[in-house]
Amino acid sequence: MPVFNQNRSLVVRIIFAGVFLLIVGQLINLQVFSSKYKLAADNNAFYRKVVYPDRGIIFDRKKKAILENTISYDLMVIPADARGTDTAALCALLNIDTAMYKKRMRDIIFKNTSVKPSVFEALLTPDMFARLNENMYKFPGFSLNERSIRSYPHNAAANVLGYIAEVDTSFLRRHRDEGYEMGDYVGKTGLENTYEKVLMGQRGIKRYIRDNKGRIQGPWESGAYDTTALAGKNLYSSIDIELQKLGEKLMSNKVGSIVAINPKTGGILCMVSAPTYNPNYLTGNQRRKHFSELFLDPRLPLLNRTVSTTYSPGSTFKTVVGIIGMAEGAIDDRMTVSCPGAYYGCGRRMGCHAAGTFSLKPAISHSCNSYFAVTFRRLIDLDKFPSRDSSLGEFNNYAYSFGLGKRLGVDLPSEKMGNIPTAQYYRKIFGPKWQSCNIISNSIGQGEISTTLTQLANVMAIIANKGWYYTPHLIDSVEGGDDYGLLEAYHTRHQTRDISQAIFEEVHDGMQGTMEFGTGAYAKVPGITVCGKTGTVENAWRGEKQKDHAFFGGFAPRENPQIAIAVMCENAGFGATSAAPIASLLIEQYLKDSIPGKERQAKVEEITKMNLIPALMRRALAEQDSIKQVKQLEAARKAAKDTTLIDDESDSTELKSPAAPQPKIPSKPVNAKDTMAKAILPDERRKSQRNRAVR
């Protein structure tokens, strides 16, 4: 045979051998390694049903369930088995079109393959479940699967409890070794997120055998290979649900927050972020619609203002300045400051509502700016420190020991640190020779100082305890034991820097005076000795002065304190007229277990009806409503045109009515990011010096 033919024959044999090996390799892959056709074959013979466990229940401090479970159903599908489905009938029952049906199928196959069960329609309403259940024989490949979902018997504590949602592909990638599957639900926010490991439980699996037409014939091997679902563990919280509900009621038509703590344990008694929402909104098959509405609300109801927003604490911070001043010897209980109604020591006027001569106790009671400006300057300029950098550093170390300028470690996600500004920061702004007058606003809790409201409530707990605290937390215990060690951090007692008991007694005297004859006298609690401090904080948005924020911090009773509390109302004016009365009613509710007397009940209703929504948010809401009305009008016109086949001009004429003026279209469209930024007024940095009095 010629050499040329021999070479060509060799090439042909090599090609045939290669194709043969490729086919054999693919057969081995399909038979041994690939699970795709095995799953398809198993799905023909078996039906694998996931049994979702009940998530753990959360109880309040009196063992009332504040987060429970109820039963719902998901419509499941195995796309490979759904080819003979009556698509038109299914779409009619689900109120979707065929385009949506096809899109869902494509998404399911992309995310979870065509041979695994996936959720086609989640959390069916009882009516929809009944209609589907009657017609399931028309829909091969589809099945109804029972699922436990959350319910909220008190319609309260939405931002505390959080919500759950179905896992997505990115979550599954991040948690690939934790046993989650498509269709599972996971805690997204609040306690649901923090204690997910405890609450989630363990899925069970039931296997059924099917005949050649796909009909279920009964359990496979009499259920020998089934696994039982294990419910999640229950959690016992420190929340007082009645106190929480009262707090949410009092914060109606307001923007702000409330945090109340048991100073003896660190357990959080109530945690209100306003405006709030009904937590049942984020369950059921309308969850996405409601979430969208809440997300676009300019008042930001999904934002937990107790831990995720920071504010200048205002005059409530004067208690800390006074304690540090006494501890470092910058002042003593005999030092007095004369105040003519303003402080001029730094060459410019810092206003003050309290005129007179004050020592520490009456300075706290009457909230004298001049006294604390002098105290703060003495601290920064103390001769025992080699430089102002080191004296400010020492001041900050005291503040850190009060839990300020760092995350406390509350058992909620997204906690902010707040800010205690450092000398390094001021050196960048004012140079190495910065002066105490450069940062005089810090003396009255403004300038660059910021805290979360939970930090401020914790400061009040520290003052109540005279120098110690437990990290604030919501969960006290886990049923069956804390296997993951999630609660260990809340059993450690923290101590402030070395501060004598006598100093705290001085501050207690001043805070008691606040409530008896000082700036908080309007908010006395009958029969209870309350120690408190009001605060009014200036703020601006893009250089435009806004109404002051209102603060109050305090504890009660003075002897053997049982509750420490902080209240904040955005753009509400003086703390004495809004925040302090809210705190007084909550203190009374907690200590007396009710609000006794018609006069005090009338006060509850008066404050509840008080509308303090900030002007910027009211404006954004009005713009949003205008745009919504315009869109609704346009949709109505289009519907009328499609129905009557009349032209635009006659349609427009017919829809207009003198009795119903048309909404004015805003000259500039609302930018969603802009609206959200405007709503978060406390995060705006106020770097300019404040000259107004802070009470």
C-alpha positions as CSV (number, residue, x, y, z in Angstrom):
1,M,0.0,0.0,0.0
2,P,1.4,3.4,-0.9
3,V,2.7,5.5,2.1
4,F,0.1,8.2,1.4
5,N,-2.8,5.7,1.8
6,Q,-1.2,4.3,4.9
7,N,-1.1,7.7,6.6
8,R,-4.7,8.5,5.6
9,S,-5.9,5.2,7.0
10,L,-4.1,5.9,10.3
11,V,-5.8,9.3,10.5
12,V,-9.2,7.7,9.9
13,R,-8.6,5.1,12.6
14,I,-7.5,7.8,15.1
15,I,-10.7,9.8,14.3
16,F,-12.9,6.7,14.8
17,A,-11.1,5.8,18.0
18,G,-11.5,9.4,19.3
19,V,-15.2,9.5,18.6
20,F,-15.6,6.0,20.2
21,L,-13.8,7.2,23.3
22,L,-15.8,10.3,23.5
23,I,-19.1,8.4,23.3
24,V,-17.9,5.9,25.9
25,G,-16.8,8.8,28.2
26,Q,-20.2,10.5,27.9
27,L,-22.0,7.3,28.6
28,I,-19.9,6.8,31.7
29,N,-20.5,10.4,32.7
30,L,-24.3,10.0,32.3
31,Q,-24.4,6.6,34.1
32,V,-21.9,7.2,36.9
33,F,-21.2,10.9,37.5
34,S,-24.1,13.0,36.2
35,S,-27.2,13.2,38.5
36,K,-29.4,15.0,35.9
37,Y,-31.0,11.9,34.4
38,K,-30.9,10.0,37.7
39,L,-33.0,12.9,39.2
40,A,-35.4,12.8,36.2
41,A,-35.7,9.0,36.5
42,D,-36.3,9.3,40.3
43,N,-38.8,12.0,39.8
44,N,-40.8,9.6,37.5
45,A,-40.8,6.9,40.2
46,F,-40.8,9.0,43.4
47,Y,-42.1,12.2,44.7
48,R,-39.9,14.0,47.2
49,K,-41.8,16.4,49.5
50,V,-40.0,18.9,51.7
51,V,-41.7,19.3,55.1
52,Y,-40.9,22.8,56.3
53,P,-40.5,23.1,60.1
54,D,-42.1,25.7,62.3
55,R,-39.7,28.5,63.1
56,G,-39.1,29.2,66.8
57,I,-41.6,31.4,68.6
58,I,-40.6,34.6,70.4
59,F,-42.1,35.5,73.8
60,D,-42.0,38.8,75.8
61,R,-40.8,39.1,79.4
62,K,-44.2,37.9,80.7
63,K,-44.2,34.8,78.4
64,K,-46.7,36.3,75.9
65,A,-46.1,35.2,72.3
66,I,-45.2,38.2,70.2
67,L,-44.2,36.2,67.1
68,E,-46.1,33.0,66.2
69,N,-46.6,30.7,63.2
70,T,-49.6,30.0,61.0
71,I,-50.2,27.7,58.1
72,S,-50.0,28.7,54.4
73,Y,-49.4,26.8,51.2
74,D,-47.0,27.1,48.3
75,L,-47.7,26.0,44.7
76,M,-44.7,23.9,43.8
77,V,-43.6,22.8,40.3
78,I,-41.2,20.3,38.7
79,P,-40.8,21.9,35.2
80,A,-39.8,18.6,33.5
81,D,-43.2,17.1,34.6
82,A,-45.3,20.1,33.8
83,R,-45.5,19.7,30.0
84,G,-49.1,18.5,29.9
85,T,-50.4,21.2,32.2
86,D,-53.5,23.2,31.3
87,T,-51.6,26.5,31.2
88,A,-54.6,28.7,30.4
89,A,-56.6,27.3,33.3
90,L,-53.7,27.7,35.7
91,C,-53.0,31.3,34.6
92,A,-56.7,32.1,35.1
93,L,-56.7,30.8,38.6
94,L,-53.5,32.6,39.5
95,N,-54.6,35.8,37.7
96,I,-51.4,35.9,35.5
97,D,-50.9,35.8,31.8
98,T,-49.1,33.2,29.8
99,A,-46.1,35.5,29.3
100,M,-45.6,35.6,33.1
101,Y,-46.1,31.8,33.3
102,K,-43.3,31.3,30.8
103,K,-41.0,33.8,32.5
104,R,-41.5,32.1,35.9
105,M,-40.7,28.7,34.3
106,R,-37.5,30.0,32.7
107,D,-36.4,31.6,36.0
108,I,-37.1,28.4,37.9
109,I,-35.2,26.2,35.4
110,F,-32.2,28.7,35.4
111,K,-32.0,28.8,39.2
112,N,-32.9,25.3,40.2
113,T,-32.9,23.1,37.1
114,S,-36.0,21.5,35.5
115,V,-36.0,18.3,37.6
116,K,-36.1,19.8,41.1
117,P,-39.2,21.0,42.9
118,S,-39.4,24.8,43.0
119,V,-41.9,27.4,44.3
120,F,-44.1,28.7,41.5
121,E,-46.5,30.8,43.6
122,A,-45.6,31.4,47.2
123,L,-47.9,31.8,50.2
124,L,-51.3,31.3,48.7
125,T,-54.3,33.0,50.1
126,P,-57.0,30.7,51.6
127,D,-59.3,31.4,48.7
128,M,-56.6,30.7,46.1
129,F,-55.6,27.5,47.8
130,A,-59.2,26.3,47.8
131,R,-59.6,27.0,44.1
132,L,-56.3,25.4,43.2
133,N,-56.9,22.3,45.4
134,E,-60.1,21.6,43.4
135,N,-58.3,21.7,40.1
136,M,-54.9,20.1,40.7
137,Y,-55.7,17.1,38.5
138,K,-55.4,19.5,35.5
139,F,-51.9,20.5,36.4
140,P,-49.4,17.6,36.2
141,G,-46.0,18.6,37.6
142,F,-47.6,21.0,40.1
143,S,-48.4,20.3,43.8
144,L,-49.5,22.1,46.9
145,N,-47.0,22.2,49.8
146,E,-47.8,23.2,53.3
147,R,-45.6,25.9,54.9
148,S,-45.5,27.5,58.3
149,I,-45.4,31.3,58.0
150,R,-45.1,34.1,60.6
151,S,-48.0,35.9,62.3
152,Y,-47.9,38.8,64.7
153,P,-50.7,38.7,67.3
154,H,-50.0,42.2,68.6
155,N,-49.2,43.9,65.3
156,A,-46.2,45.5,67.0
157,A,-42.4,45.6,67.2
158,A,-41.9,45.2,63.4
159,N,-38.4,46.7,63.3
160,V,-37.4,44.6,66.4
161,L,-38.7,41.2,65.2
162,G,-37.7,41.7,61.5
163,Y,-39.1,39.7,58.6
164,I,-38.2,36.6,56.7
165,A,-38.0,36.1,52.9
166,E,-37.2,33.4,50.4
167,V,-33.5,32.7,49.8
168,D,-32.0,33.7,46.4
169,T,-29.1,32.4,44.4
170,S,-26.6,34.8,45.9
171,F,-27.6,33.8,49.4
172,L,-27.2,30.1,48.5
173,R,-23.7,30.8,47.2
174,R,-22.7,32.6,50.4
175,H,-24.2,29.8,52.6
176,R,-23.6,26.8,50.4
177,D,-22.6,24.6,53.4
178,E,-25.4,25.5,55.7
179,G,-28.1,23.2,54.2
180,Y,-30.3,25.9,52.6
181,E,-32.3,25.0,49.4
182,M,-34.3,27.0,46.9
183,G,-37.7,27.6,48.5
184,D,-36.4,28.0,52.0
185,Y,-37.0,31.2,54.0
186,V,-34.4,33.0,56.0
187,G,-34.4,35.9,58.5
188,K,-33.5,39.1,56.7
189,T,-33.7,41.7,59.5
190,G,-34.2,42.1,63.2
191,L,-34.2,39.2,65.6
192,E,-35.1,36.9,62.7
193,N,-31.7,37.6,61.2
194,T,-29.6,37.6,64.4
195,Y,-31.0,34.3,65.7
196,E,-31.5,32.6,62.4
197,K,-29.5,29.5,63.5
198,V,-31.7,29.0,66.5
199,L,-35.1,29.9,64.9
200,M,-34.8,28.1,61.5
201,G,-35.2,24.5,62.7
202,Q,-34.5,21.5,60.4
203,R,-36.4,20.5,57.3
204,G,-37.9,17.0,57.0
205,I,-38.3,14.9,53.8
206,K,-41.2,12.6,52.8
207,R,-40.8,10.3,49.8
208,Y,-43.8,8.9,47.9
209,I,-43.9,6.3,45.1
210,R,-45.7,7.2,41.8
211,D,-47.2,5.1,39.1
212,N,-46.5,5.3,35.3
213,K,-49.0,8.2,35.1
214,G,-47.3,10.2,37.9
215,R,-50.0,9.6,40.5
216,I,-48.9,9.2,44.1
217,Q,-49.5,5.7,45.3
218,G,-48.3,6.0,48.9
219,P,-45.1,6.3,51.0
220,W,-42.0,4.7,49.6
221,E,-40.8,1.8,51.7
222,S,-43.5,2.6,54.3
223,G,-41.7,5.8,55.2
224,A,-38.6,4.1,56.3
225,Y,-36.4,6.7,54.6
226,D,-38.4,9.8,55.6
227,T,-36.9,12.3,57.9
228,T,-38.8,14.3,60.5
229,A,-38.9,18.1,60.5
230,L,-37.5,19.7,63.7
231,A,-39.0,22.9,64.8
232,G,-36.8,25.9,65.7
233,K,-36.1,26.8,69.3
234,N,-38.2,29.4,71.1
235,L,-36.7,32.6,72.3
236,Y,-37.6,34.5,75.5
237,S,-37.1,38.2,75.2
238,S,-36.9,41.1,77.7
239,I,-39.5,43.1,75.6
240,D,-42.6,44.2,77.5
241,I,-45.2,44.0,74.6
242,E,-47.7,46.3,76.4
243,L,-45.0,48.9,76.9
244,Q,-44.0,48.5,73.2
245,K,-47.5,49.0,72.0
246,L,-48.0,52.1,74.1
247,G,-44.7,53.5,72.8
248,E,-45.7,52.9,69.2
249,K,-49.1,54.5,69.9
250,L,-47.5,57.6,71.5
251,M,-45.1,57.9,68.5
252,S,-48.0,58.0,66.0
253,N,-47.6,60.9,63.4
254,K,-44.0,61.4,64.6
255,V,-40.5,60.5,63.4
256,G,-38.0,59.3,66.0
257,S,-37.4,56.4,68.4
258,I,-37.7,55.2,72.0
259,V,-35.4,52.7,73.8
260,A,-36.1,51.6,77.4
261,I,-33.7,49.3,79.3
262,N,-33.8,47.4,82.6
263,P,-30.6,48.8,84.1
264,K,-30.1,45.8,86.3
265,T,-29.9,43.3,83.4
266,G,-29.4,45.3,80.2
267,G,-32.6,43.7,78.9
268,I,-34.4,46.1,76.4
269,L,-38.0,46.6,77.6
270,C,-39.2,48.4,74.5
271,M,-37.6,49.6,71.2
272,V,-39.7,51.8,69.1
273,S,-38.8,53.2,65.7
274,A,-41.3,55.6,64.2
275,P,-43.0,55.6,61.9
276,T,-43.4,51.8,62.1
277,Y,-45.6,49.4,60.2
278,N,-47.8,46.4,60.8
279,P,-45.4,43.4,60.7
280,N,-48.2,41.3,59.1
281,Y,-47.7,43.4,56.0
282,L,-44.6,41.5,55.1
283,T,-46.2,38.1,55.2
284,G,-48.4,36.4,52.6
285,N,-48.5,36.8,48.9
286,Q,-48.8,40.6,49.0
287,R,-45.4,40.9,50.8
288,R,-43.6,42.3,47.7
289,K,-46.2,44.9,47.0
290,H,-46.2,46.1,50.7
291,F,-42.4,46.0,50.8
292,S,-42.3,48.3,47.8
293,E,-44.7,50.7,49.4
294,L,-42.7,50.8,52.6
295,F,-39.4,51.1,50.8
296,L,-40.6,54.2,48.8
297,D,-42.2,55.9,51.8
298,P,-40.2,59.1,52.4
299,R,-40.5,58.6,56.2
300,L,-38.5,55.4,55.9
301,P,-40.5,53.0,58.1
302,L,-38.1,50.1,57.3
303,L,-35.2,52.0,58.9
304,N,-34.6,51.0,62.5
305,R,-33.8,54.4,64.0
306,T,-32.9,53.0,67.4
307,V,-29.6,51.4,66.2
308,S,-29.1,52.4,62.6
309,T,-29.3,56.2,62.8
310,T,-27.1,58.5,64.7
311,Y,-27.9,62.0,66.2
312,S,-26.2,64.7,68.1
313,P,-27.4,63.9,71.7
314,G,-27.8,67.6,72.7
315,S,-28.1,68.5,76.3
316,T,-28.6,64.9,77.5
317,F,-24.8,64.7,76.9
318,K,-24.2,67.4,79.6
319,T,-24.6,64.7,82.2
320,V,-21.5,62.9,80.8
321,V,-19.5,66.2,80.6
322,G,-20.3,66.9,84.2
323,I,-19.4,63.5,85.4
324,I,-16.0,63.5,83.5
325,G,-15.3,67.1,84.7
326,M,-15.8,66.1,88.3
327,A,-13.8,62.8,87.9
328,E,-10.8,64.6,86.4
329,G,-10.9,67.5,88.9
330,A,-11.7,70.2,86.3
331,I,-14.7,71.2,88.5
332,D,-16.1,70.4,91.9
333,D,-19.5,70.7,93.5
334,R,-18.7,74.2,94.8
335,M,-17.7,75.7,91.5
336,T,-20.2,78.2,90.1
337,V,-20.6,79.9,86.8
338,S,-22.6,83.1,86.2
339,C,-24.7,83.1,83.1
340,P,-26.2,86.3,81.7
341,G,-28.2,84.3,79.2
342,A,-25.4,83.4,76.8
343,Y,-21.7,82.3,76.8
344,Y,-19.2,84.7,75.3
345,G,-15.9,83.0,76.5
346,C,-14.9,82.0,73.0
347,G,-15.5,85.4,71.4
348,R,-18.9,84.7,69.9
349,R,-22.2,84.2,71.5
350,M,-23.5,80.8,72.5
351,G,-27.1,81.3,73.6
352,C,-28.5,80.0,76.8
353,H,-32.1,80.0,78.2
354,A,-30.9,79.7,81.8
355,A,-29.7,83.0,83.3
356,G,-28.3,83.0,86.8
357,T,-25.4,81.6,88.8
358,F,-25.2,77.8,88.9
359,S,-23.2,75.0,90.4
360,L,-23.4,71.5,88.9
361,K,-26.7,70.4,90.2
362,P,-28.8,73.4,89.2
363,A,-26.8,73.6,86.0
364,I,-28.1,70.2,85.1
365,S,-31.7,71.0,86.3
366,H,-31.9,74.2,84.3
367,S,-29.6,73.0,81.4
368,C,-27.2,76.0,81.5
369,N,-25.0,76.0,78.4
370,S,-22.5,78.4,79.9
371,Y,-21.7,76.1,82.9
372,F,-20.9,73.2,80.7
373,A,-19.0,75.3,78.2
374,V,-16.7,76.4,81.1
375,T,-16.5,72.8,82.3
376,F,-15.5,71.4,78.9
377,R,-12.9,74.1,78.3
378,R,-11.4,73.4,81.7
379,L,-11.2,69.7,80.9
380,I,-9.5,70.3,77.5
381,D,-7.1,72.9,79.0
382,L,-6.1,71.0,82.2
383,D,-2.4,71.6,83.1
384,K,-1.9,68.0,84.1
385,F,-2.0,66.9,80.5
386,P,0.9,67.7,78.2
387,S,-1.3,68.8,75.3
388,R,-4.9,69.3,74.3
389,D,-4.5,66.2,72.1
390,S,-3.9,64.1,75.3
391,S,-6.6,65.8,77.3
392,L,-9.2,65.2,74.6
393,G,-7.9,61.6,74.4
394,E,-8.6,61.1,78.1
395,F,-12.1,62.7,77.7
396,N,-12.7,60.2,74.9
397,N,-11.6,57.2,77.0
398,Y,-14.2,58.1,79.6
399,A,-16.8,58.4,76.8
400,Y,-15.8,55.0,75.4
401,S,-16.3,53.5,78.8
402,F,-19.9,54.8,78.7
403,G,-20.4,52.7,75.5
404,L,-20.1,55.8,73.2
405,G,-18.2,55.9,69.9
406,K,-18.3,52.1,69.4
407,R,-20.9,49.5,68.6
408,L,-22.4,48.2,71.8
409,G,-23.1,44.8,70.4
410,V,-26.9,44.9,70.6
411,D,-28.5,41.7,69.2
412,L,-29.8,43.4,66.1
413,P,-28.1,43.8,62.7
414,S,-26.9,47.2,61.2
415,E,-25.9,48.8,64.5
416,K,-24.1,52.1,64.0
417,M,-21.0,53.2,66.1
418,G,-21.9,56.9,66.6
419,N,-18.9,59.3,66.8
420,I,-16.7,60.6,69.6
421,P,-14.3,62.9,67.6
422,T,-10.6,62.5,68.1
423,A,-7.7,65.0,68.3
424,Q,-6.4,63.6,65.0
425,Y,-9.6,64.6,63.3
426,Y,-9.4,68.2,64.7
427,R,-5.8,68.5,63.8
428,K,-6.8,68.0,60.2
429,I,-9.4,70.7,60.4
430,F,-7.8,73.3,62.7
431,G,-4.1,72.4,62.6
432,P,-1.8,71.2,65.4
433,K,-2.6,74.2,67.6
434,W,-6.3,73.7,67.8
435,Q,-8.0,75.3,70.8
436,S,-10.8,74.3,73.1
437,C,-13.0,77.0,71.6
438,N,-12.8,75.3,68.2
439,I,-14.8,72.4,69.6
440,I,-16.9,74.2,72.2
441,S,-20.2,72.8,70.7
442,N,-19.2,69.4,72.0
443,S,-19.8,70.7,75.5
444,I,-23.5,70.7,74.9
445,G,-23.7,67.5,72.9
446,Q,-23.5,69.0,69.4
447,G,-20.6,69.6,67.0
448,E,-19.3,66.3,65.7
449,I,-20.5,64.1,68.6
450,S,-23.2,61.6,67.6
451,T,-24.8,58.6,69.3
452,T,-27.5,56.1,68.5
453,L,-30.6,56.3,70.8
454,T,-29.7,52.9,72.2
455,Q,-26.3,54.2,73.3
456,L,-28.1,57.2,74.9
457,A,-30.5,54.9,76.8
458,N,-27.5,52.8,77.9
459,V,-25.8,56.0,79.2
460,M,-28.9,56.6,81.4
461,A,-28.6,53.0,82.6
462,I,-25.0,53.6,83.6
463,I,-25.8,56.7,85.5
464,A,-28.7,54.9,87.2
465,N,-26.3,52.1,88.2
466,K,-23.5,54.6,89.2
467,G,-20.9,53.3,86.9
468,W,-21.7,49.9,85.3
469,Y,-23.9,48.2,82.7
470,Y,-24.7,45.0,80.9
471,T,-24.7,45.2,77.1
472,P,-28.2,46.1,76.0
473,H,-30.0,43.1,74.4
474,L,-33.4,41.8,73.5
475,I,-33.1,38.0,74.1
476,D,-32.6,36.7,77.6
477,S,-32.7,33.0,77.0
478,V,-33.1,30.2,74.4
479,E,-35.4,27.2,75.0
480,G,-33.2,24.1,75.5
481,G,-30.0,26.1,76.0
482,D,-27.8,28.5,74.2
483,D,-25.9,25.9,72.0
484,Y,-24.3,28.5,69.8
485,G,-23.1,30.8,72.6
486,L,-25.1,33.7,71.2
487,L,-26.0,35.2,74.6
488,E,-22.6,34.9,76.3
489,A,-21.7,38.6,75.7
490,Y,-24.8,39.7,77.6
491,H,-23.7,38.1,80.8
492,T,-20.5,40.2,81.2
493,R,-20.7,43.3,83.5
494,H,-18.9,46.4,82.2
495,Q,-17.4,49.1,84.3
496,T,-16.8,52.7,83.5
497,R,-13.5,54.5,84.3
498,D,-13.0,54.9,88.0
499,I,-15.7,57.4,89.1
500,S,-16.8,57.9,92.7
501,Q,-20.3,57.2,93.8
502,A,-20.5,60.7,95.2
503,I,-20.2,62.2,91.7
504,F,-23.1,60.1,90.4
505,E,-25.1,61.2,93.4
506,E,-24.5,64.9,92.4
507,V,-25.7,64.1,88.9
508,H,-28.7,62.3,90.3
509,D,-29.6,65.4,92.3
510,G,-29.4,67.5,89.3
511,M,-31.5,65.1,87.1
512,Q,-34.1,64.9,89.9
513,G,-34.3,68.6,89.9
514,T,-34.9,68.6,86.2
515,M,-38.1,66.8,86.7
516,E,-39.2,68.7,89.8
517,F,-38.5,72.3,89.0
518,G,-36.3,72.4,85.9
519,T,-36.7,71.9,82.2
520,G,-38.6,68.6,82.6
521,A,-41.1,69.7,85.3
522,Y,-43.9,69.5,82.6
523,A,-43.4,65.7,82.5
524,K,-43.6,64.7,86.2
525,V,-44.8,61.2,87.0
526,P,-47.3,61.2,89.9
527,G,-45.9,59.2,92.8
528,I,-42.6,58.3,91.2
529,T,-39.2,60.0,91.6
530,V,-37.8,60.4,88.1
531,C,-34.3,61.5,87.3
532,G,-34.2,63.0,83.8
533,K,-32.5,65.4,81.3
534,T,-34.1,67.1,78.4
535,G,-32.3,68.1,75.2
536,T,-33.0,70.2,72.1
537,V,-30.7,69.7,69.1
538,E,-30.2,72.1,66.2
539,N,-29.9,70.7,62.8
540,A,-29.9,71.8,59.2
541,W,-30.4,70.2,55.7
542,R,-28.1,71.5,53.0
543,G,-27.6,74.8,54.9
544,E,-31.4,75.3,55.5
545,K,-32.3,75.5,59.2
546,Q,-34.8,72.9,60.3
547,K,-36.9,72.6,63.4
548,D,-34.9,71.3,66.4
549,H,-34.8,67.6,67.4
550,A,-36.3,66.9,70.8
551,F,-34.5,64.5,73.3
552,F,-35.1,63.1,76.7
553,G,-33.0,60.7,78.8
554,G,-33.7,59.5,82.3
555,F,-34.4,56.7,84.7
556,A,-36.8,55.8,87.6
557,P,-37.2,55.4,90.4
558,R,-34.1,57.2,91.8
559,E,-33.7,54.6,94.5
560,N,-33.3,51.1,93.0
561,P,-33.9,52.1,89.3
562,Q,-36.0,49.7,87.3
563,I,-36.1,51.5,83.9
564,A,-33.7,53.7,82.0
565,I,-35.1,55.4,78.9
566,A,-34.2,57.6,76.0
567,V,-36.8,59.3,73.6
568,M,-36.1,61.3,70.5
569,C,-38.6,63.1,68.1
570,E,-37.2,64.5,64.9
571,N,-37.9,68.2,64.3
572,A,-40.3,68.4,67.2
573,G,-38.8,71.4,69.1
574,F,-38.1,71.4,72.8
575,G,-37.5,68.0,74.4
576,A,-39.6,69.1,77.4
577,T,-42.8,69.4,75.4
578,S,-42.7,66.1,73.3
579,A,-39.9,63.6,74.2
580,A,-40.2,64.1,78.0
581,P,-43.9,63.6,78.3
582,I,-43.7,60.4,76.1
583,A,-41.0,59.1,78.5
584,S,-43.0,59.9,81.6
585,L,-46.0,58.0,80.4
586,L,-43.9,54.9,79.5
587,I,-42.2,55.0,82.9
588,E,-45.6,55.1,84.5
589,Q,-46.9,52.2,82.4
590,Y,-43.9,50.1,83.2
591,L,-43.7,50.8,87.0
592,K,-47.4,50.8,87.6
593,D,-48.4,48.3,84.9
594,S,-51.0,50.8,83.7
595,I,-51.8,54.5,83.2
596,P,-54.2,55.2,86.0
597,G,-56.5,58.2,86.2
598,K,-58.5,60.1,83.6
599,E,-56.0,63.0,83.5
600,R,-53.1,60.7,82.6
601,Q,-55.2,58.8,80.1
602,A,-56.1,62.1,78.5
603,K,-52.4,62.9,78.2
604,V,-51.9,59.7,76.3
605,E,-54.6,60.6,73.8
606,E,-53.2,64.2,73.5
607,I,-49.7,63.1,72.7
608,T,-50.9,60.4,70.3
609,K,-52.8,63.0,68.3
610,M,-49.9,65.4,68.2
611,N,-48.6,65.5,64.6
612,L,-44.9,66.2,64.5
613,I,-44.0,64.8,61.0
614,P,-41.0,66.9,59.8
615,A,-41.7,69.5,57.1
616,L,-39.3,67.9,54.6
617,M,-41.1,64.6,54.9
618,R,-44.5,66.2,54.6
619,R,-43.3,67.9,51.4
620,A,-41.9,64.6,50.0
621,L,-45.2,62.8,50.9
622,A,-47.2,65.5,49.1
623,E,-45.0,65.2,46.0
624,Q,-45.3,61.5,46.1
625,D,-49.1,61.7,46.4
626,S,-49.3,64.2,43.5
627,I,-47.2,61.9,41.2
628,K,-49.4,58.9,42.2
629,Q,-52.6,60.8,41.5
630,V,-51.3,61.9,38.1
631,K,-50.3,58.3,37.2
632,Q,-53.8,57.1,38.3
633,L,-55.4,59.8,36.2
634,E,-53.4,58.9,33.1
635,A,-54.2,55.2,33.6
636,A,-57.9,56.2,33.9
637,R,-57.8,58.2,30.7
638,K,-56.1,55.4,28.9
639,A,-58.6,52.9,30.1
640,A,-61.5,55.2,29.1
641,K,-59.9,55.7,25.7
642,D,-59.4,52.0,25.2
643,T,-63.0,51.3,26.2
644,T,-64.9,54.0,24.4
645,L,-62.5,54.5,21.4
646,I,-62.8,58.3,21.7
647,D,-60.0,60.7,21.0
648,D,-57.7,62.3,23.5
649,E,-59.4,65.7,23.4
650,S,-62.9,64.5,24.1
651,D,-61.6,62.0,26.7
652,S,-59.8,64.7,28.5
653,T,-62.8,66.9,28.5
654,E,-65.1,64.2,29.8
655,L,-62.8,63.2,32.7
656,K,-62.3,66.8,34.0
657,S,-64.8,68.1,36.5
658,P,-65.0,71.5,38.2
659,A,-65.8,69.8,41.5
660,A,-62.6,67.7,41.3
661,P,-59.6,69.9,40.5
662,Q,-56.7,68.1,38.8
663,P,-53.5,67.5,40.8
664,K,-50.6,69.8,40.0
665,I,-47.7,67.9,38.4
666,P,-44.5,68.7,40.2
667,S,-42.2,70.9,38.1
668,K,-39.3,68.5,39.0
669,P,-39.6,64.7,39.2
670,V,-38.9,63.3,42.7
671,N,-35.6,61.5,42.8
672,A,-35.9,58.4,45.0
673,K,-32.4,58.7,46.4
674,D,-32.9,62.4,47.1
675,T,-36.1,61.7,49.0
676,M,-34.5,59.0,51.1
677,A,-31.5,61.2,51.9
678,K,-33.7,64.1,52.9
679,A,-35.6,61.9,55.3
680,I,-32.5,60.9,57.2
681,L,-32.0,64.3,58.8
682,P,-29.9,63.1,61.8
683,D,-27.1,61.8,59.5
684,E,-26.4,65.3,58.1
685,R,-23.1,66.5,59.4
686,R,-23.4,69.8,61.2
687,K,-19.8,71.1,61.2
688,S,-20.5,74.7,61.7
689,Q,-20.5,76.0,65.3
690,R,-24.0,76.4,67.0
691,N,-24.8,79.7,68.6
692,R,-28.4,79.0,69.7
693,A,-29.1,77.8,73.2
694,V,-29.6,74.1,73.7
695,R,-31.9,73.1,76.5
